[in-house]
Structures are given as C-alpha cells and as structure tokens.
Amino acid sequence: MMKQKKYFILLPLVIILFTTVLNASYDFTLNKFGVRALGMGGAYTAIAEGPECIFYNNAKKPAINRFYTTIENGTRLGEPFFAISAQSILDIESLRVGYLNFSVNNISETILNNKNHTEATGESLSYGIHSLYLGWTTALLGNNIGLIGNYYQETIKSDSGKSLSLSLATHKYLNKEKTFSLGLTAKNIANNGINWSTGCHDTIDPTYIIGTNIKLFNSDLNLCADIECEKTISSKTFYGIEYWLMGSRKHDSSFVLRSGIRNQDFTLGLGLYMDGVLIDYAYAQPQKGFLENEHRFSVSWSAFNFLPTKIKDKKPIDINQLIQNSTGLDSKFAKSSTKKYNAPNTHKLKQGPKLQTLFELSLIDNDTINISLENASPSTNIVINDLPLKIATNNTSNKLTKLPIELRIYSSKNNKACILNIQKTNANHLTFDGFLAPNYKLLINSELIQPKNNGQVYLKILQEKLVTLKVIDLLIFQK
C-alpha cells in the first residue's frame, strides 16, 4: 500500500514537471548552457571554445593552456540554476570539468483520491538535479577527439534516480586558415538509463549534433549553425552570429555582440572582456507564450591574461654569453663588451659575431604568436607573411600573427635571405624549418641549429614542452 501511495504522489508531480515549472528531468541537461553559446542561439558545437564547451564539444585543445573557469547563473522556466566549468586544471591541458545544479523547494505535495482527482496533502517536497561532467581531449589520426563522462542524479522527495553516460565529440578545421570548422557530438551513446530507488527505469536516447562555424573579416565575425537529432523528437536547429566591435576573445579589452535562434526562440547576448576577466550576458525569448523569458549571466576568470601584449618583468639577455655558450667561440668576443643587452646596441660591436636580430615569440594560444623584436641591426630587413615589419627607431617592434608564419630576414648589404617557417603539426608540436644564407647562424632557445649542406634547418618543440614555455628566443647572427 505504501508503494502504491508513492506512485500516487509521483504521478501528478511528473505531470507538473513536464508541463509547468520544472520541465522534463534529464532533458534539462540538454539545454544550451554557457552564456556565450546561448547568446548565439546555442549554436556552439563547431566553435567549442572556453570551459563551457564541456556541455557542447570538448574535442578542441584549449586556446589558453592555463587554469580558466566560468560560473554561470540564470533561470530556466522561472526557476534558478547555476553551472560551473573549468579547463586546464593543475595545468592538465586536456582535462575539463563541468557541473550543473537545479533545485526547487516547497512544491505542494498531492495525491490521487478515490475519484482520481488530485488532492493536496498539506505537505511539501523538494526536487533537484545534479549533473557532473568530466572531459578529456586528445588527437587521433589528424582529428581532435573528445570524451565526456557524465554522472546524473535526480531527486524527488525521498526518491532518487541515477545515471552514468558517455559522449563522444570530434572537431576539425576544413581549411588551412582555420576559418571554417566542423564539430560533431554524439551525446549519451553509452548509458545505463536512469535507475530509480523505487525500482523504475527510464531510458535515455542518444542525441546527435553537427555544427559548422565560419569566421570572416579576420575572425571579427562568427557565423554558426547546429542541427540536433534525437530518436523520438523532431530535429532542432540553432543559428548564431557574433561580432566583435572591439578587440577579440584573444585580446585584453574586448566588446562583443551576439544574436541567434534557438530552435525558434530568439536570443541576444553581449560580452565584455578585461585582463583575464570575462563578463557575459544572454537573453532568450521563448516562442511558447507560457514560458518566461530567460536572463543569464556568467563571470569567467583565467590565471593567464588572454593576450599579454607586454611581457612583464623581463630579464635582460646577455647576448654575448648566449652566443658564446652555444657556439663555443673563445672568450675574446665575450670580453668585447660586458653589457647585458636590453637595448639595441649590439650592431656596434667591432669583434666577433654580428647580431642581425633577436625575436621573442610569446605563445598566445594554439595558433597565435606575438612576435617581439628586441634587438635588430639597422641594416636588417624583416618580412613576416609577405608584409615588411616596420622597425621602430629604438629597434623594437611587436606583431601579433597567426600560424603558420614565414619569416624572411636579410641585410640591405646582402640580398641573400634567411627564411624560417613556423607552424603547428596535427599533434600540436611546434616546428621551425627553412634555409639560412651562408655565414648566418640561428639560435633557438640557446640551441645552435646546425644547417645541412644546402642550408636547410629544422627543429621541433614537442607539445609537452610548449606547455611550460612562455617565450621562445630566436637569435640570428653572422659569424
């Protein structure tokens, strides 16, 4: 009799969940979390940036390889929820986590009386959802692959249901410039359904999502679209647009506007990014009139500024000692000057090797490098991706450039150029290859790169080592 009474209690409650306040239990986890994503109508499978991509597609390696977390607060059908996500925990670049919490208290308890009418018992009950995500990212056969494990728990009064599931995601750039990408996510492809303490079992159908993203106008404009398919539900479509009015997601100060269609619901969003702190807001206007408008906020924080335009507390470089240690030249050159060169006076040296230029490469994200020119001979000409670099009067310059990068360095007194190509492999290793003109030498992070007989040079820095590197020094000189 007690078991039958429990079912009487649950039946009207389940009707409430599906029709008014709470909506459909596990389906809550399929909502479009992440404020940036919601502002673009939830079309985020191919963009997949930031910690919140754990809810969409975690196949891409993080653009920021330092700890980065986002806390989101909003309402769903008039009730509050919060979500938290993080990436690069303990500097483990491939690891992401996410957590969703949704709860409602003081729900009036009802039962079915003898006439099958609902009747209030005078008591109240609570309802809650907890969903924990753990994601891992890796590279496989030239593609980015992501695995997401999910633990789900739902409680109604004293009864609870639990589930474990596994999702698979992949992401791939379809062109060399990385402006056109494709994302695929298969959610809940392996799961045990929801097992209830009452002995009931609810099945969970897999959900398949495919998304595309196109970046235009130097990535200032994002156009994206997703299609979501489920076995028992009609396909859903999501469209979004994002325009950076100032800066970009990779800059210190940025301002962005967003808009989209979330399966017929209209959405708007805006974001303000400042020195590693991101504030996002999104608004959704449901098409169904009985649903309330949604307002969501999120605050994100990164332990690493999104674009360090200046390298702070930089130690001066003893160029003489650097060349001597790497080339084995005698101490005569080192004694020619004891000054630590933080200023571009190296070209005035009368003895020993003659410095052409010193580059410092700051690794901003997976495909962006800030090139800082600290020292250069006045006779040196530098071309980056077919564009001449204008050297300042104090022989220092900065340039933000996306990979792949081609550097050409030559002297106005000698038209024989040194060519160096810098690019990432499919496994995210950084490679340097090119040709050195006769009598030119190249140092990369204090390592003398020995050219072949034809002048060809090559160096690979493994992805594991890149994680610990902030700056890579490129020193080019004439012997």
C-alpha positions in Angstrom: 0.0 0.0 0.0 2.9 2.4 0.8 4.5 1.7 -2.6 1.2 2.4 -4.3 0.9 5.7 -2.4 4.4 6.7 -3.7 3.2 6.3 -7.2 0.1 8.4 -6.4 2.5 11.1 -5.2 4.8 10.9 -8.2 2.2 10.8 -10.9 0.8 14.3 -10.6 4.3 15.6 -9.8 5.7 14.2 -13.1 2.8 15.9 -14.9 3.8 19.2 -13.3 7.5 18.6 -14.2 6.6 18.2 -17.9 4.1 20.9 -18.2 4.7 23.8 -15.9 7.6 24.7 -13.7 10.4 22.1 -14.0 10.2 20.7 -17.5 11.5 17.2 -18.3 14.0 15.9 -15.8 17.1 14.6 -17.7 16.2 16.8 -20.7 17.3 19.7 -18.5 20.9 18.7 -19.1 20.4 19.1 -22.9 19.6 22.8 -22.6 22.1 25.2 -24.1 24.3 26.1 -21.2 27.1 28.7 -21.5 26.2 32.3 -21.7 28.3 33.0 -24.8 26.7 30.0 -26.5 23.2 31.0 -25.6 23.7 34.5 -27.0 24.4 32.8 -30.3 21.3 30.6 -30.1 23.1 27.6 -28.7 25.0 27.0 -32.0 28.3 26.2 -30.4 29.4 22.7 -31.4 31.9 23.9 -34.0 33.2 26.9 -32.1 33.8 24.9 -28.9 35.9 27.5 -27.0 36.4 28.0 -23.3 35.5 25.8 -20.4 31.8 25.8 -21.2 32.4 23.7 -24.3 32.3 20.7 -22.0 28.5 21.0 -22.5 28.8 21.0 -26.3 32.0 19.7 -27.8 35.3 19.3 -25.8 37.3 17.9 -28.7 39.4 21.1 -29.3 42.5 21.7 -27.2 42.1 24.8 -25.1 43.4 28.0 -26.7 44.5 29.1 -23.2 46.7 26.5 -21.6 46.3 27.9 -18.1 43.5 27.4 -15.5 40.3 29.0 -16.8 36.9 28.8 -15.1 33.4 30.1 -15.8 30.5 30.4 -13.4 27.0 30.8 -14.8 23.8 31.8 -13.1 20.3 32.0 -14.7 16.7 30.8 -14.7 15.1 28.0 -16.6 11.3 28.2 -16.7 11.3 30.7 -13.9 13.5 28.7 -11.5 17.2 29.5 -10.8 20.1 27.2 -11.7 23.8 27.5 -11.8 26.6 25.9 -13.9 30.3 25.9 -13.4 33.0 24.7 -15.8 36.8 24.7 -15.8 39.7 23.7 -18.0 43.5 23.1 -17.7 43.1 22.1 -14.0 46.5 21.6 -12.4 47.9 22.6 -15.9 46.5 19.4 -17.4 45.5 20.9 -20.8 43.4 18.0 -21.9 41.1 18.0 -18.8 37.8 19.8 -18.5 35.1 19.5 -15.9 31.5 20.8 -15.6 28.7 20.8 -13.1 25.0 21.7 -13.3 22.7 22.2 -10.3 18.9 22.9 -10.5 16.6 22.7 -7.5 13.1 23.7 -6.4 11.8 23.6 -2.8 8.4 23.9 -1.2 6.5 22.1 -4.0 3.0 21.3 -2.8 2.6 17.5 -2.5 -0.6 16.0 -4.0 -2.1 12.5 -4.2 -4.9 10.9 -6.2 -8.0 10.4 -4.2 -10.6 7.7 -4.7 -12.2 9.7 -7.6 -8.8 10.0 -9.4 -8.7 13.7 -8.6 -5.5 15.4 -7.3 -5.7 16.4 -3.7 -3.2 18.4 -1.6 -1.7 16.6 1.4 -0.7 19.8 3.1 2.9 18.8 3.0 5.7 20.0 0.6 8.6 18.3 -1.1 11.7 19.3 -3.0 13.1 18.5 -6.4 16.8 18.7 -7.5 19.2 17.8 -10.3 22.9 17.4 -10.1 25.0 16.6 -13.2 28.8 16.3 -13.2 30.9 16.2 -16.4 34.4 15.0 -16.9 36.0 15.6 -20.3 39.3 14.5 -21.9 40.7 15.8 -25.2 43.3 14.1 -27.5 44.5 14.0 -31.1 43.8 10.9 -33.2 44.7 10.4 -36.9 44.8 14.2 -37.5 41.5 14.9 -35.8 40.7 16.3 -32.4 38.7 13.9 -30.3 36.9 14.4 -27.0 35.4 12.0 -24.5 32.8 13.2 -21.9 31.7 11.1 -19.0 28.5 12.3 -17.1 27.1 11.4 -13.7 23.5 12.4 -13.3 21.4 12.4 -10.2 17.7 13.5 -9.8 15.8 13.6 -6.5 12.1 13.9 -5.8 11.2 14.0 -2.1 12.9 10.9 -0.7 13.2 9.0 -4.1 16.3 9.4 -6.3 17.4 8.3 -9.8 21.0 8.0 -11.0 22.6 7.5 -14.4 26.1 7.2 -16.0 26.7 8.0 -19.6 29.5 8.6 -22.1 29.6 11.0 -25.0 32.0 11.3 -28.0 32.9 14.5 -29.8 35.2 15.5 -32.7 36.3 18.8 -34.2 38.2 19.6 -37.4 39.2 22.7 -39.4 38.3 22.3 -43.0 40.8 24.9 -44.4 44.4 25.9 -43.7 43.4 29.3 -42.4 41.3 27.7 -39.7 38.3 29.9 -40.6 35.9 27.1 -41.5 35.4 24.3 -38.9 33.1 21.3 -38.3 32.1 19.8 -35.0 30.3 16.6 -34.2 28.9 15.4 -30.9 27.2 12.1 -30.0 25.7 12.5 -26.5 24.8 9.6 -24.3 25.9 7.0 -26.9 26.6 4.7 -23.9 24.4 5.0 -20.8 22.5 2.8 -18.3 19.4 5.0 -18.3 18.0 6.4 -15.1 17.6 3.8 -12.3 15.2 4.9 -9.6 15.2 3.9 -6.0 11.5 2.9 -6.5 12.6 0.2 -8.9 11.6 2.1 -12.0 13.9 2.6 -15.0 13.8 5.5 -17.5 15.6 5.0 -20.9 17.9 7.8 -22.3 18.1 8.1 -26.1 21.4 9.3 -27.7 21.4 12.8 -29.2 23.5 13.6 -32.2 24.6 17.2 -33.1 26.5 18.5 -36.0 27.7 22.1 -36.2 29.6 24.4 -38.5 31.4 27.7 -37.9 32.7 30.3 -40.4 35.0 33.1 -39.3 35.0 36.3 -41.5 36.8 39.7 -41.5 39.9 38.5 -39.7 37.7 36.4 -37.3 35.8 39.5 -36.2 32.5 37.9 -37.4 31.4 34.4 -36.4 28.5 32.6 -38.3 27.5 29.3 -36.8 24.7 26.7 -37.1 23.9 23.4 -35.3 21.4 20.6 -36.1 20.4 18.3 -33.2 18.7 14.9 -33.8 17.1 12.6 -31.3 15.3 9.3 -31.9 11.9 10.2 -30.6 11.9 14.0 -31.2 11.9 16.1 -34.4 15.3 17.7 -35.4 16.1 21.0 -33.8 18.1 23.8 -35.5 20.2 26.5 -33.9 21.7 29.6 -35.6 24.0 32.2 -34.3 26.1 35.3 -35.2 28.8 37.0 -33.2 30.5 40.3 -34.0 33.5 41.8 -32.2 33.0 45.5 -32.1 36.4 46.0 -30.3 39.2 43.5 -29.9 38.6 39.8 -30.0 38.4 36.9 -27.5 42.2 36.8 -27.6 42.7 40.5 -26.7 42.9 42.1 -23.3 40.0 44.5 -23.8 37.1 43.4 -26.0 33.4 44.1 -26.5 31.2 41.7 -28.5 27.5 41.5 -29.6 25.6 38.2 -30.3 22.3 37.1 -31.6 20.7 33.8 -32.6 17.7 31.5 -33.0 17.5 28.6 -30.5 15.0 26.3 -32.2 12.6 29.2 -32.8 13.5 31.0 -29.6 15.1 34.4 -30.2 18.3 35.1 -28.3 20.6 38.1 -27.7 24.0 38.4 -25.9 26.9 40.7 -25.2 30.3 40.3 -23.6 33.0 42.4 -22.0 36.5 41.0 -21.6 39.1 42.7 -19.5 42.5 41.5 -18.4 41.6 37.8 -17.9 38.1 38.6 -16.6 35.1 37.9 -18.8 31.6 39.1 -18.2 28.8 37.7 -20.4 25.0 38.3 -20.5 22.4 36.5 -22.6 18.7 36.9 -23.1 16.3 34.3 -24.6 12.7 34.9 -25.6 10.8 31.6 -25.8 8.4 31.2 -28.7 5.9 29.4 -26.4 4.0 32.1 -24.7 3.6 30.3 -21.3 7.3 30.2 -20.8 9.1 33.0 -19.1 12.0 35.0 -20.7 15.5 33.9 -19.7 18.3 36.1 -18.3 21.7 34.5 -17.8 24.9 35.9 -16.5 28.4 34.4 -16.3 31.8 35.5 -15.0 34.9 33.9 -16.2 38.4 34.1 -14.9 41.8 33.0 -16.3 45.0 32.7 -14.4 46.7 33.8 -17.7 45.8 37.1 -19.4 44.1 36.4 -22.8 46.8 38.3 -24.6 49.9 39.6 -22.8 50.7 42.5 -25.1 53.6 43.3 -22.9 56.0 40.8 -21.3 56.4 42.0 -17.7 59.4 41.7 -15.5 61.6 40.5 -18.4 65.1 39.7 -17.5 67.9 41.3 -19.7 69.6 39.0 -22.1 73.3 38.7 -22.2 73.6 38.2 -26.0 77.4 37.8 -25.9 77.2 35.0 -23.3 74.3 33.4 -25.1 76.3 33.2 -28.4 79.5 32.1 -26.7 77.8 29.2 -24.7 76.1 27.9 -27.8 78.8 28.3 -30.4 81.9 27.6 -28.4 83.6 30.8 -29.5 86.6 31.9 -27.4 86.2 34.5 -24.7 87.6 37.3 -26.8 84.2 38.0 -28.1 82.6 37.9 -24.7 85.2 40.4 -23.4 84.5 42.8 -26.2 81.6 44.1 -24.2 80.2 43.1 -20.7 76.9 45.0 -21.2 73.7 43.0 -20.9 71.8 44.0 -23.9 68.4 45.2 -23.1 68.9 48.0 -25.7 69.6 47.6 -29.4 73.3 48.5 -29.5 74.6 45.0 -30.4 75.3 46.0 -34.0 78.0 48.4 -32.9 80.3 45.5 -31.8 83.5 45.5 -33.6 84.6 42.0 -32.8 83.1 38.5 -33.0 79.7 37.6 -34.5 77.4 40.4 -35.7 73.8 40.2 -34.4 71.1 40.6 -37.1 68.0 40.4 -34.9 66.6 38.8 -31.7 63.0 37.7 -31.8 61.0 36.7 -28.7 57.9 34.6 -29.6 55.2 34.7 -27.0 52.8 31.8 -27.3 49.3 33.3 -27.0 47.1 30.3 -27.9 47.1 27.3 -30.2 47.5 29.3 -33.4 48.6 32.8 -32.4 52.1 34.1 -31.6 53.1 37.6 -30.5 56.5 38.4 -32.2 58.6 40.9 -30.1 61.6 42.3 -31.8 64.0 43.3 -29.1 67.3 43.9 -30.9 68.0 44.5 -34.6 70.8 45.8 -36.8 69.7 49.0 -38.6 70.7 47.2 -41.9 68.3 44.3 -41.2 65.1 43.9 -43.2 62.4 41.7 -41.9 59.3 40.3 -43.7 56.5 38.5 -41.9 54.0 36.6 -44.1 54.9 38.8 -47.1 54.4 42.0 -45.0 57.5 44.1 -44.2 57.9 44.7 -40.5 58.5 48.4 -39.7 61.2 48.5 -37.1 60.8 51.4 -34.6 63.6 53.9 -34.1 64.7 52.1 -31.0 64.9 48.9 -32.9 62.0 47.3 -31.1 58.6 46.1 -32.6 55.7 43.9 -31.8 53.4 42.0 -34.1 50.5 39.6 -33.4 50.5 36.8 -36.1 48.6 33.6 -36.6 50.3 30.4 -37.5 51.7 29.4 -39.9 54.3 32.1 -40.0 57.0 32.8 -42.6 59.9 35.0 -41.5 62.4 36.4 -44.0 65.5 38.2 -42.7 68.1 39.8 -44.9 70.6 42.6 -44.7 70.4 45.6 -47.0 74.1 45.0 -47.7 73.4 41.4 -48.6 70.3 40.3 -50.5 70.7 36.6 -49.5 67.7 36.0 -47.2 67.2 33.6 -44.3 63.8 32.0 -44.5 62.1 30.4 -41.4 58.7 28.8 -41.4 56.9 28.4 -38.0 53.9 26.1 -37.8 52.0 23.6 -35.7 51.7 19.9 -36.6 48.4 17.9 -36.2 49.7 16.7 -32.8 50.2 20.4 -31.8 54.0 20.2 -31.9 55.7 23.5 -33.0 58.2 23.2 -35.9 60.8 25.6 -37.3 62.1 24.9 -40.8 63.7 26.9 -43.5 67.0 27.9 -45.0 70.0 30.0 -43.8 72.1 32.1 -46.1 75.8 31.3 -46.0 77.6 32.6 -42.8 74.3 33.1 -41.0 73.7 31.3 -37.7 70.5 30.5 -35.8 69.9 30.0 -32.1 66.5 28.8 -30.8 66.2 28.9 -27.0 70.1 28.8 -26.7 70.3 25.8 -29.0 72.5 26.3 -32.1 70.6 24.9 -35.1 73.1 23.2 -37.4 72.0 23.6 -41.1 72.5 20.9 -43.7 74.9 21.3 -46.6 72.2 23.1 -48.6 71.5 25.5 -45.7 68.3 23.8 -44.6 67.4 23.9 -40.9 64.7 22.1 -38.8 63.7 22.0 -35.2 60.6 20.5 -33.5 59.5 21.6 -30.0 57.1 18.9 -28.6 53.7 20.0 -27.4 54.5 18.7 -23.9 57.4 21.2 -23.6 55.4 24.0 -25.1 53.0 23.9 -22.1 55.9 25.1 -19.9 57.3 27.7 -22.3 56.1 31.3 -22.2 58.7 32.7 -24.6 60.8 31.3 -27.3 64.0 33.2 -28.3 65.1 33.3 -31.9 68.6 34.8 -32.4 70.1 35.3 -35.9 73.6 36.5 -36.3 76.5 36.4 -38.8 79.7 34.6 -37.9 
